[in-house]
Amino acid sequence: MKRALKLGAAALLAVAALNASAALPVSDSQGKQLPSLAPMLEKVNAAVVNIATFSTQQVYNPLLSDPFFRRFFNIPEGQAQPRHQRRQASAGSGVIVDQNQGTIITNYHVIKGADEIQVQLLDGRTFEAELIGADPEVDIAVLNIKADRLSALPLADSDSLKVGDFVVAIGNPFGLGQTITTGVVSALGRTGLGIEGFENFIQTDASINPGNSGGALVNLNGELVGINTAIIAPGGGNVGIGFAIPVNMMRNVADQILDVGEVTRGQIGVAIQDLTPELQQAFDIANGQQGVLVTDVIKDSEAEKAGLKAGDLILEVDGKPTPNSGQLRHRIAFTGVGETVRLTLIRESKKMDVDVKVGKSATLTSDVRLHKLLDGVTFANSPDGRGVVIAELDPQSSAAAAGLRSNDVILSVNRQRVDGMDDLNKVLARVDDKLLLQVRRGNGVFYLVLR
C-alpha cells in the first residue's frame, strides 16, 4: 500500500519512549512523588486536533408549501419558492496518524455535508483540510493538511484490549478546546446499537460528549486504540456509556481509502440470525452455546461452494468467537476479498471446520441512476444476503425528505422481494411513478411511499 498506516521503527521507538515517560511520577508541594498522566499526555496531545466545519443550507418558508396560504396570497401554481442560504458551523475532533503526509482521521458524521473543513492544531495553527475519502458505514473519514512540525499518534493493536484496561479520551467537547477524560474499557465488541452500518465498538466510561467525535481514545502508553464516536445519553448528557471505533477497524478502512480511493468489504453469501433460547431448543443446541445461525445460503455464493447449509451454527471465524451476528458480519466484512477464512461450526450436533473464500460485496456507485425518485442514494448488497442497504444518502435528496436514512435496508419494492442489487435493478426497471418500499431500520420494519 502506498500510504498504509503501519507502525514503523520510528513509531516503535516513540512508543518505547512513551512507556518510559508515562510511568514517571510527579512531586507534590512537599516533594512526595505521585503518579500522573501528564508526562504521557505531553507526548500525545499535539496529535489530537480540533475540527471546524462549515456548510451552506438552502432555507425556505414552509408556509409557502401550504395550498391555502398560496391561494390566499395569489401565488401561481408551479412558481418556485424563494429560498435563502444559511451558513452553519459545527465542531469536532480528529487524530493525526501520519505526521509526514499530514493524514488525519475523524468521524464521517463530523465532516458530512461540509463545504469547508478547518483543522486547528494544539499550537494554535489553523489549516484548511482536504477530504481524501470516507466510509459512512463505519463512520470514518480521512483528511489531509499541508503542514510541517506535526505530531502523530502510534497505533496500538486494538484486538489486544481487555475489559478493565485504563484509557484516556482526548477531544474538543462542546467546542471548549482540547480536553482529556479518563476511564476504563467497559466492554468490547458492542454491536446491534443501530449507530453505524458496521459496529464493533469499544465501550468506555471515559466521558465522551458532543464535540469529542473523531477524537482519540488512547491507552496509558499513549497509543491510539480507538476513535471516539458516540454516546448513549438519555438525559442529554454523558452517563458513562461511550463508544469508540477500534483502531484496527479504522486502519483497515483508512488503508483502503489511501491506497485505492475506495473501500470494499467481504461477504460469503449467507443470511444469518442471532441464536435465541427457542432456536436452541428447536435445533437441539446445548443450553448456553453461543453462535450465529445460518438461515439461508445464497445460490452460487462462496458459502454454497464451500458447502455451508441452512441450520449451521457458526461459532468462530479463524479461531475468534462470533457470539452474535454483528461480530460475524464484522469478521467477514473486514477480511480481504479473495482471502480464505476458516469457520468453526456445529451441524447436526457435530463440530467441524469449513474453509470459505471471501467474495466482494457488490456496491452500486452513486453515478448510476436507478430511478428518478432515488437520486442521491447509493446502495450496497446487505451483508446478510437479505435486501439492499443504503450506504450513502444525500441529505438534500427527495428520498431523504421522504424519510429514508443511511443504513436503512430495503427489503422489497412495490411488493417485490429484493435480495440484492440485481433484484433491485430488475424491479426498478418496471417502475415509473411511485415506489412502495418495505424498509428495515434497526429492529423494526415499515413501509414508505416515494412519489
CORUR-V86882 format. One record per backbone hydrogen bond with DSSP energy under -0.5 kcal/mol. NH is the residue of the N-H (numbers start at 1). CO is the residue of the C=O. E is the energy in kcal/mol with one decimal. If there is no record, write none. Layout:
BEGIN
nh:NH co:CO e:E
nh:NH co:CO e:E
END
This chain:
BEGIN
nh:6 co:4 e:-1.9
nh:8 co:6 e:-0.8
nh:12 co:8 e:-2.2
nh:13 co:9 e:-2.2
nh:14 co:10 e:-2.0
nh:15 co:11 e:-2.2
nh:16 co:12 e:-2.3
nh:17 co:13 e:-2.2
nh:18 co:14 e:-2.3
nh:19 co:15 e:-2.7
nh:20 co:16 e:-1.7
nh:21 co:17 e:-2.6
nh:22 co:18 e:-3.1
nh:23 co:19 e:-0.7
nh:24 co:21 e:-1.4
nh:26 co:34 e:-3.6
nh:28 co:32 e:-2.6
nh:31 co:28 e:-2.1
nh:34 co:26 e:-5.0
nh:41 co:37 e:-2.6
nh:42 co:38 e:-2.3
nh:43 co:39 e:-0.7
nh:43 co:40 e:-1.0
nh:44 co:40 e:-1.3
nh:45 co:41 e:-2.8
nh:47 co:44 e:-1.9
nh:48 co:45 e:-1.7
nh:49 co:47 e:-0.5
nh:49 co:94 e:-2.4
nh:50 co:120 e:-2.3
nh:51 co:92 e:-2.4
nh:52 co:118 e:-2.8
nh:53 co:90 e:-2.6
nh:54 co:116 e:-2.3
nh:55 co:88 e:-2.4
nh:57 co:86 e:-2.6
nh:59 co:57 e:-0.5
nh:59 co:84 e:-3.2
nh:61 co:82 e:-0.6
nh:62 co:60 e:-0.6
nh:64 co:61 e:-1.7
nh:65 co:62 e:-1.7
nh:66 co:63 e:-1.5
nh:67 co:65 e:-0.5
nh:70 co:66 e:-2.3
nh:71 co:67 e:-2.3
nh:72 co:68 e:-2.5
nh:73 co:69 e:-1.8
nh:74 co:71 e:-1.3
nh:75 co:70 e:-3.1
nh:76 co:74 e:-0.7
nh:79 co:76 e:-1.6
nh:84 co:59 e:-2.5
nh:86 co:57 e:-2.5
nh:88 co:55 e:-3.2
nh:90 co:53 e:-2.0
nh:92 co:51 e:-2.6
nh:93 co:213 e:-2.4
nh:94 co:49 e:-1.9
nh:95 co:105 e:-2.5
nh:96 co:47 e:-3.2
nh:97 co:95 e:-0.5
nh:97 co:103 e:-2.3
nh:98 co:103 e:-1.3
nh:102 co:98 e:-1.5
nh:103 co:98 e:-1.6
nh:104 co:143 e:-2.4
nh:105 co:95 e:-2.8
nh:106 co:141 e:-2.2
nh:110 co:107 e:-0.7
nh:111 co:107 e:-0.8
nh:111 co:108 e:-0.8
nh:112 co:108 e:-1.2
nh:114 co:111 e:-2.1
nh:115 co:54 e:-2.8
nh:116 co:54 e:-1.9
nh:118 co:52 e:-3.1
nh:119 co:127 e:-3.3
nh:120 co:50 e:-2.9
nh:121 co:125 e:-3.1
nh:124 co:121 e:-1.9
nh:127 co:119 e:-2.6
nh:129 co:117 e:-3.0
nh:130 co:144 e:-2.7
nh:132 co:130 e:-0.7
nh:132 co:142 e:-2.6
nh:133 co:142 e:-1.3
nh:135 co:140 e:-3.1
nh:138 co:135 e:-0.9
nh:139 co:135 e:-1.8
nh:140 co:135 e:-1.7
nh:141 co:106 e:-2.6
nh:142 co:133 e:-3.0
nh:143 co:104 e:-3.1
nh:143 co:141 e:-0.5
nh:144 co:130 e:-1.8
nh:145 co:102 e:-1.9
nh:147 co:145 e:-0.9
nh:153 co:96 e:-2.3
nh:156 co:224 e:-2.6
nh:158 co:156 e:-0.8
nh:160 co:157 e:-1.9
nh:161 co:158 e:-1.3
nh:164 co:185 e:-2.2
nh:165 co:162 e:-2.2
nh:167 co:183 e:-2.5
nh:168 co:218 e:-2.5
nh:169 co:181 e:-2.7
nh:170 co:216 e:-2.9
nh:171 co:179 e:-2.0
nh:172 co:211 e:-1.0
nh:174 co:210 e:-3.9
nh:175 co:172 e:-1.5
nh:176 co:173 e:-2.4
nh:179 co:171 e:-2.5
nh:181 co:169 e:-2.2
nh:183 co:167 e:-2.1
nh:185 co:165 e:-2.3
nh:186 co:184 e:-0.8
nh:186 co:203 e:-2.4
nh:187 co:203 e:-1.5
nh:190 co:201 e:-2.3
nh:197 co:137 e:-1.0
nh:198 co:137 e:-2.1
nh:201 co:190 e:-2.0
nh:202 co:244 e:-2.9
nh:203 co:187 e:-2.5
nh:203 co:201 e:-0.5
nh:204 co:242 e:-2.3
nh:205 co:184 e:-1.3
nh:212 co:209 e:-2.9
nh:214 co:228 e:-3.3
nh:215 co:212 e:-2.6
nh:216 co:170 e:-1.4
nh:217 co:226 e:-2.3
nh:218 co:168 e:-2.8
nh:218 co:216 e:-0.5
nh:219 co:223 e:-2.1
nh:222 co:219 e:-2.0
nh:224 co:154 e:-3.0
nh:225 co:217 e:-3.1
nh:226 co:217 e:-1.6
nh:227 co:245 e:-2.1
nh:228 co:215 e:-1.9
nh:228 co:226 e:-0.6
nh:229 co:243 e:-2.9
nh:230 co:243 e:-1.6
nh:232 co:241 e:-2.3
nh:233 co:231 e:-0.6
nh:236 co:233 e:-1.5
nh:239 co:232 e:-0.5
nh:242 co:204 e:-2.4
nh:243 co:230 e:-3.0
nh:244 co:202 e:-2.2
nh:245 co:227 e:-2.6
nh:247 co:225 e:-2.2
nh:250 co:246 e:-2.2
nh:251 co:247 e:-2.9
nh:252 co:248 e:-1.8
nh:253 co:249 e:-1.7
nh:254 co:250 e:-3.0
nh:255 co:251 e:-2.7
nh:256 co:252 e:-1.4
nh:257 co:253 e:-2.2
nh:258 co:254 e:-2.8
nh:259 co:255 e:-2.0
nh:260 co:256 e:-2.7
nh:261 co:256 e:-1.0
nh:261 co:257 e:-0.9
nh:262 co:256 e:-0.8
nh:266 co:333 e:-1.6
nh:267 co:359 e:-2.1
nh:271 co:296 e:-2.7
nh:273 co:293 e:-1.9
nh:275 co:291 e:-0.9
nh:280 co:276 e:-2.5
nh:281 co:277 e:-1.9
nh:282 co:278 e:-2.3
nh:283 co:279 e:-2.4
nh:284 co:281 e:-1.0
nh:285 co:280 e:-3.3
nh:289 co:286 e:-2.1
nh:291 co:323 e:-0.8
nh:292 co:314 e:-2.2
nh:293 co:273 e:-2.5
nh:294 co:312 e:-2.9
nh:295 co:271 e:-2.6
nh:295 co:293 e:-0.6
nh:296 co:271 e:-1.4
nh:298 co:269 e:-2.4
nh:301 co:298 e:-1.7
nh:303 co:268 e:-2.6
nh:305 co:301 e:-2.1
nh:306 co:302 e:-1.7
nh:307 co:303 e:-0.6
nh:307 co:304 e:-0.9
nh:308 co:303 e:-2.3
nh:311 co:294 e:-3.4
nh:312 co:309 e:-1.9
nh:313 co:346 e:-2.2
nh:314 co:292 e:-3.0
nh:314 co:312 e:-0.6
nh:315 co:313 e:-0.5
nh:315 co:344 e:-3.4
nh:316 co:344 e:-1.6
nh:317 co:320 e:-2.4
nh:318 co:342 e:-3.0
nh:320 co:317 e:-1.8
nh:321 co:319 e:-0.5
nh:322 co:315 e:-2.7
nh:328 co:324 e:-1.8
nh:329 co:325 e:-2.8
nh:330 co:326 e:-2.1
nh:331 co:327 e:-2.5
nh:332 co:328 e:-2.3
nh:333 co:329 e:-3.0
nh:334 co:330 e:-2.0
nh:335 co:332 e:-1.7
nh:338 co:358 e:-2.8
nh:339 co:336 e:-2.1
nh:341 co:356 e:-2.9
nh:343 co:341 e:-0.6
nh:343 co:354 e:-3.3
nh:344 co:316 e:-2.0
nh:344 co:342 e:-0.5
nh:345 co:343 e:-0.6
nh:345 co:352 e:-2.8
nh:346 co:313 e:-2.2
nh:347 co:350 e:-2.9
nh:350 co:347 e:-1.6
nh:352 co:345 e:-2.6
nh:354 co:343 e:-2.6
nh:356 co:341 e:-2.9
nh:358 co:339 e:-3.1
nh:359 co:267 e:-2.6
nh:359 co:357 e:-0.5
nh:361 co:265 e:-2.6
nh:362 co:360 e:-0.6
nh:364 co:379 e:-2.3
nh:365 co:363 e:-0.6
nh:368 co:365 e:-1.7
nh:369 co:367 e:-0.6
nh:370 co:368 e:-0.8
nh:374 co:371 e:-1.9
nh:375 co:372 e:-0.9
nh:377 co:374 e:-1.7
nh:378 co:392 e:-2.6
nh:380 co:389 e:-2.0
nh:381 co:362 e:-2.7
nh:382 co:387 e:-1.9
nh:385 co:382 e:-2.3
nh:387 co:385 e:-0.5
nh:388 co:410 e:-1.7
nh:389 co:380 e:-2.9
nh:390 co:408 e:-2.7
nh:391 co:378 e:-2.2
nh:391 co:389 e:-1.0
nh:392 co:378 e:-1.6
nh:394 co:376 e:-2.6
nh:397 co:394 e:-2.0
nh:401 co:397 e:-2.0
nh:402 co:398 e:-1.7
nh:403 co:399 e:-0.6
nh:403 co:400 e:-1.0
nh:404 co:399 e:-2.1
nh:407 co:390 e:-3.0
nh:408 co:405 e:-1.8
nh:409 co:440 e:-2.3
nh:410 co:388 e:-3.1
nh:410 co:408 e:-0.5
nh:411 co:409 e:-0.7
nh:411 co:438 e:-3.2
nh:412 co:438 e:-1.0
nh:413 co:416 e:-2.3
nh:414 co:436 e:-3.1
nh:415 co:436 e:-0.6
nh:416 co:413 e:-1.7
nh:417 co:415 e:-0.6
nh:418 co:411 e:-2.9
nh:419 co:417 e:-0.5
nh:424 co:420 e:-2.1
nh:425 co:421 e:-2.5
nh:426 co:422 e:-2.0
nh:427 co:423 e:-2.4
nh:428 co:424 e:-2.5
nh:429 co:425 e:-1.5
nh:430 co:427 e:-1.4
nh:431 co:428 e:-1.3
nh:435 co:450 e:-2.5
nh:437 co:435 e:-0.7
nh:437 co:448 e:-3.4
nh:438 co:412 e:-2.4
nh:439 co:437 e:-0.6
nh:439 co:446 e:-3.6
nh:440 co:409 e:-3.0
nh:441 co:439 e:-0.5
nh:441 co:444 e:-2.8
nh:444 co:441 e:-2.1
nh:446 co:439 e:-2.6
nh:448 co:437 e:-2.4
nh:450 co:435 e:-2.7
END
